[in-house]
Amino acid sequence: MADAPAQISRPDGWAMLRRNRAAMLSLYVLGLLALAAVMGPMLIPEALKTTSNSPFLPPRSGEHLLGTDVNGQDLFYRLLSGARVSLGIGVAGAFLSLVIGTLYGMISGYAGGKVDAFMMRATEVLQSIPRILFIMILIAALDDYVKDALDASRLWAQNAQWAATEGFFRDAIPYSRILVMILSLGIVEWLVMARIVRGQVLVLREMTFVTAARAMGQSPWGVLKKHLLPNLSTIILTYLTLTIPAVILDESMLSFLGLGIEDPAASLGSLLKDGAQVINPFDSKWWLLLFPALCMAASLLALNFLGDGLRDAFDPKSGE
């Protein structure tokens, strides 16, 4: 007996995406931003990465393309480093939410009945909790534990005389809150993904190829992995793209409130906070607020336009 088809036939979404000029332009902008954020800090001279005795230099000054901040540090370097942290947190947090939400939604939708009802009621309870408050509680509860774990790992590597590993854990301790934020944001953002995936699974599980797979004796996990997950891949990719800006916004809000990234690390949110603190009607350091705001706006707009383009291209109803 022939195997059941793994995927349903749909129009070529990638061709439709390539015809969407806004989505393709957004993809190029994101590529340039990501490349600059990853490679830029490595190419900047070491002299510009440290503090100096020249604070608040405007952008028109000599070697400092975007000026300097309150500590005399080059703003261009800080901006690239902050963009790398914000984009990294956005991608990592969104990926974690994707894994949790996809598994949860697939199990809920495929199981149906009382299991589905219980799992959906659980998501509704979690959605009723203010997410920023929930993230703040998680950060406050877990930050010290993560620091202690990193420090214990450093001591273990030191006793084992693994210099490289010891250096890694030592350097990671100031960034412990980033790890906690990624975990917290990923735990919060999966709820929407779970509901979307569950809705798609409820439709797919009644289709002929899934019924045929069950009739041929495939296990529930085999059906989920071989038949449902491939048909969910483009939907998952679309909403992953739309989840990244939500995670970046949450991280930026927390950092702006002083609850996120700690110095000497920087993110776009912490740079906006620093810029807002020095804005006044008499002697405005406008560049400290303008350039981080432009970078964040460009990133979020590009991610949203790309997500909208993916959703239009891979919407199952587009073939009707």
C-alpha positions as CSV (number, residue, x, y, z in Angstrom):
1,M,0.0,0.0,0.0
2,A,1.4,3.4,-0.9
3,D,2.3,5.9,1.8
4,A,-0.1,8.8,2.6
5,P,1.2,12.1,1.2
6,A,3.1,14.0,3.8
7,Q,2.0,17.5,2.6
8,I,-1.0,19.1,1.0
9,S,-0.5,20.9,-2.3
10,R,-0.4,24.7,-2.1
11,P,0.6,27.6,-4.4
12,D,4.3,28.5,-4.5
13,G,4.5,30.8,-1.5
14,W,8.1,31.7,-2.0
15,A,7.4,33.0,-5.5
16,M,4.6,35.1,-4.1
17,L,6.9,36.4,-1.4
18,R,9.6,37.4,-4.0
19,R,6.9,39.5,-5.8
20,N,6.2,41.4,-2.5
21,R,8.6,44.4,-2.8
22,A,8.0,45.6,0.8
23,A,8.8,42.1,2.2
24,M,11.9,41.7,0.1
25,L,13.2,45.2,0.9
26,S,12.6,44.4,4.6
27,L,14.6,41.1,4.2
28,Y,17.5,43.0,2.8
29,V,17.4,45.7,5.5
30,L,17.3,43.0,8.2
31,G,20.2,41.2,6.6
32,L,22.3,44.4,6.6
33,L,21.4,45.2,10.2
34,A,22.2,41.7,11.3
35,L,25.5,41.7,9.4
36,A,26.4,45.1,10.9
37,A,25.4,44.1,14.4
38,V,27.5,40.9,14.3
39,M,30.6,42.0,12.4
40,G,30.7,45.7,13.1
41,P,31.9,45.6,16.7
42,M,34.7,43.3,15.7
43,L,35.9,45.8,13.0
44,I,35.8,48.9,15.2
45,P,39.3,50.0,16.6
46,E,39.9,49.0,20.2
47,A,40.5,52.6,21.1
48,L,36.8,53.4,20.4
49,K,35.5,50.6,22.6
50,T,36.6,52.1,25.9
51,T,35.6,55.1,27.9
52,S,37.3,58.4,27.4
53,N,37.5,62.0,28.7
54,S,35.4,63.3,25.9
55,P,31.7,62.8,26.9
56,F,28.8,64.1,24.8
57,L,30.7,64.8,21.6
58,P,28.2,65.5,18.8
59,P,28.1,63.3,15.6
60,R,30.0,65.9,13.6
61,S,33.2,65.4,15.6
62,G,36.2,63.7,14.1
63,E,36.5,60.0,14.6
64,H,33.2,59.5,16.4
65,L,30.7,59.1,13.6
66,L,27.6,59.2,15.9
67,G,29.2,61.1,18.7
68,T,29.9,59.9,22.3
69,D,27.8,59.1,25.3
70,V,28.0,60.2,29.0
71,N,31.1,58.0,29.5
72,G,32.9,59.3,26.4
73,Q,32.3,55.9,24.7
74,D,31.7,55.8,20.9
75,L,28.0,55.7,20.3
76,F,28.4,53.9,17.0
77,Y,30.1,51.0,18.7
78,R,27.5,51.0,21.5
79,L,24.7,51.1,19.0
80,L,26.0,48.1,17.0
81,S,26.6,46.2,20.3
82,G,23.1,47.1,21.5
83,A,21.5,46.0,18.2
84,R,23.4,42.7,18.4
85,V,22.0,42.1,22.0
86,S,18.5,43.1,21.1
87,L,18.3,41.1,17.9
88,G,19.9,38.1,19.7
89,I,17.4,38.2,22.5
90,G,14.6,38.6,20.0
91,V,15.6,35.6,17.9
92,A,16.5,33.4,20.9
93,G,13.3,34.3,22.8
94,A,11.1,33.9,19.8
95,F,12.8,30.5,19.0
96,L,12.1,29.3,22.5
97,S,8.5,30.4,22.3
98,L,8.2,28.6,18.9
99,V,9.4,25.3,20.3
100,I,7.1,25.5,23.4
101,G,4.1,26.8,21.5
102,T,4.4,24.4,18.6
103,L,4.7,21.3,20.8
104,Y,1.9,22.5,23.1
105,G,-0.4,23.5,20.2
106,M,0.2,20.3,18.2
107,I,-0.5,18.0,21.2
108,S,-3.6,20.0,22.2
109,G,-5.1,20.1,18.7
110,Y,-4.4,16.5,17.9
111,A,-5.5,15.1,21.2
112,G,-8.8,17.0,21.2
113,G,-11.6,16.4,23.7
114,K,-11.0,17.0,27.3
115,V,-7.2,17.2,26.9
116,D,-7.6,20.0,24.4
117,A,-10.2,21.8,26.6
118,F,-7.9,21.6,29.6
119,M,-4.8,22.8,27.8
120,M,-6.6,25.7,26.2
121,R,-8.1,26.8,29.6
122,A,-4.6,26.7,30.9
123,T,-3.4,29.1,28.2
124,E,-6.3,31.4,28.9
125,V,-5.3,31.6,32.6
126,L,-1.7,32.4,31.7
127,Q,-2.9,35.0,29.2
128,S,-4.9,36.7,31.9
129,I,-1.6,37.5,33.8
130,P,0.0,40.8,32.8
131,R,3.0,39.6,30.9
132,I,5.4,42.4,31.8
133,L,4.6,41.8,35.5
134,F,5.2,38.1,35.0
135,I,8.5,38.7,33.3
136,M,9.6,41.1,36.0
137,I,8.8,38.4,38.6
138,L,10.7,35.8,36.8
139,I,13.8,38.0,36.4
140,A,13.8,38.9,40.1
141,A,13.4,35.3,41.1
142,L,15.9,33.7,38.7
143,D,18.7,36.2,38.2
144,D,20.6,35.4,41.4
145,Y,20.3,31.7,40.8
146,V,21.7,32.0,37.3
147,K,24.6,34.2,38.6
148,D,25.4,31.6,41.3
149,A,25.2,28.8,38.7
150,L,27.6,30.6,36.4
151,D,30.0,31.4,39.3
152,A,29.9,27.8,40.4
153,S,30.7,26.7,36.9
154,R,33.6,29.2,36.8
155,L,35.0,27.7,40.0
156,W,34.6,24.2,38.7
157,A,36.5,25.1,35.5
158,Q,39.2,26.8,37.6
159,N,39.7,23.7,39.7
160,A,39.8,21.6,36.6
161,Q,42.4,24.0,35.2
162,W,40.4,24.7,32.1
163,A,41.4,28.3,31.5
164,A,39.3,28.9,28.4
165,T,36.1,27.5,30.0
166,E,36.8,29.5,33.2
167,G,37.1,32.7,31.1
168,F,33.9,32.0,29.3
169,F,31.9,31.6,32.6
170,R,33.6,34.6,34.1
171,D,32.7,36.8,31.2
172,A,29.2,35.5,31.1
173,I,28.4,36.5,34.7
174,P,27.7,40.2,33.9
175,Y,25.3,39.0,31.2
176,S,23.3,36.6,33.4
177,R,20.2,38.8,33.1
178,I,20.3,38.4,29.4
179,L,19.9,34.6,29.8
180,V,17.1,35.1,32.3
181,M,15.3,37.5,29.9
182,I,15.5,35.1,27.0
183,L,14.0,32.4,29.2
184,S,11.3,34.7,30.6
185,L,10.4,36.2,27.2
186,G,10.3,32.7,25.6
187,I,8.0,31.4,28.4
188,V,5.6,34.3,27.9
189,E,5.4,34.6,24.1
190,W,4.5,31.0,23.3
191,L,0.8,31.4,24.1
192,V,-0.1,33.0,20.8
193,M,1.9,30.5,18.9
194,A,0.2,27.6,20.7
195,R,-3.3,28.8,19.8
196,I,-2.4,29.4,16.1
197,V,-0.8,25.9,15.8
198,R,-3.7,24.3,17.6
199,G,-6.2,25.9,15.2
200,Q,-4.2,24.6,12.2
201,V,-3.9,21.1,13.6
202,L,-7.7,20.9,14.2
203,V,-8.2,21.5,10.5
204,L,-5.3,19.2,9.3
205,R,-6.1,16.2,11.5
206,E,-9.5,15.8,9.6
207,M,-7.9,15.7,6.2
208,T,-7.6,12.5,4.1
209,F,-3.8,12.1,4.3
210,V,-3.9,12.2,8.1
211,T,-6.8,9.8,8.3
212,A,-4.9,7.5,5.9
213,A,-1.8,7.7,8.0
214,R,-3.7,6.7,11.1
215,A,-5.4,3.8,9.3
216,M,-2.0,2.5,8.3
217,G,-1.0,2.2,11.9
218,Q,1.2,5.2,12.4
219,S,1.6,6.3,16.0
220,P,0.3,9.7,17.1
221,W,3.9,11.0,17.4
222,G,4.6,9.7,13.9
223,V,1.6,11.5,12.5
224,L,2.6,14.8,14.2
225,K,6.2,14.6,13.1
226,K,5.8,13.3,9.5
227,H,2.4,14.7,8.4
228,L,1.4,17.7,10.5
229,L,4.7,19.4,11.3
230,P,5.7,19.8,7.5
231,N,2.3,21.4,6.8
232,L,2.8,23.8,9.7
233,S,6.3,24.8,8.9
234,T,5.4,27.9,6.9
235,I,2.8,29.1,9.4
236,I,5.4,28.6,12.2
237,L,8.1,30.5,10.2
238,T,5.6,33.4,9.6
239,Y,4.6,33.8,13.2
240,L,8.2,33.4,14.3
241,T,9.0,36.5,12.3
242,L,6.1,38.3,13.9
243,T,7.1,37.1,17.4
244,I,10.7,38.5,17.2
245,P,9.6,42.2,17.2
246,A,7.3,41.5,20.2
247,V,10.2,40.0,22.1
248,I,12.4,42.9,21.2
249,L,9.8,45.4,22.3
250,D,9.4,43.6,25.7
251,E,13.1,43.5,26.2
252,S,13.4,47.2,25.3
253,M,10.6,48.2,27.7
254,L,12.3,46.3,30.5
255,S,15.7,47.8,29.8
256,F,14.1,51.3,29.4
257,L,12.6,50.9,32.9
258,G,16.0,49.8,34.3
259,L,14.9,46.1,34.8
260,G,16.7,44.6,31.8
261,I,20.3,44.7,30.5
262,E,22.8,45.8,33.1
263,D,26.0,47.8,32.4
264,P,28.5,47.4,30.8
265,A,26.2,45.4,28.4
266,A,23.9,47.5,26.2
267,S,20.7,46.9,24.2
268,L,18.6,49.3,22.2
269,G,16.3,49.7,25.1
270,S,19.1,50.6,27.5
271,L,20.5,53.1,25.0
272,L,17.1,54.7,24.7
273,K,16.9,55.0,28.5
274,D,20.4,56.6,28.6
275,G,19.4,59.0,25.8
276,A,16.1,60.0,27.5
277,Q,17.9,60.8,30.7
278,V,20.0,63.5,29.1
279,I,17.2,65.2,27.0
280,N,16.4,68.6,28.3
281,P,15.2,71.9,26.7
282,F,18.4,73.8,27.3
283,D,21.2,71.4,26.2
284,S,19.7,68.5,24.4
285,K,22.0,65.5,23.6
286,W,19.6,64.6,20.8
287,W,21.9,62.0,19.1
288,L,21.8,59.7,22.1
289,L,18.1,59.3,21.6
290,L,17.7,59.7,17.9
291,F,20.1,57.0,16.6
292,P,18.9,54.2,18.9
293,A,15.3,55.1,18.1
294,L,16.0,55.0,14.3
295,C,17.8,51.6,14.6
296,M,14.9,50.1,16.6
297,A,12.3,51.5,14.3
298,A,14.0,50.2,11.3
299,S,14.4,46.7,12.8
300,L,10.8,46.5,14.0
301,L,9.3,47.8,10.8
302,A,11.4,45.4,8.7
303,L,10.4,42.4,10.8
304,N,6.7,43.3,10.7
305,F,6.7,43.9,6.9
306,L,8.5,40.6,6.4
307,G,6.1,38.8,8.7
308,D,3.1,40.3,6.9
309,G,4.6,39.3,3.6
310,L,5.2,35.7,4.8
311,R,1.6,35.5,6.1
312,D,0.2,36.7,2.8
313,A,2.4,34.3,0.8
314,F,1.7,31.2,2.9
315,D,-1.9,31.8,4.0
316,P,-3.7,28.6,3.3
317,K,-6.7,30.5,2.0
318,S,-4.6,32.2,-0.7
319,G,-5.0,29.3,-3.0
320,E,-8.8,29.4,-2.9
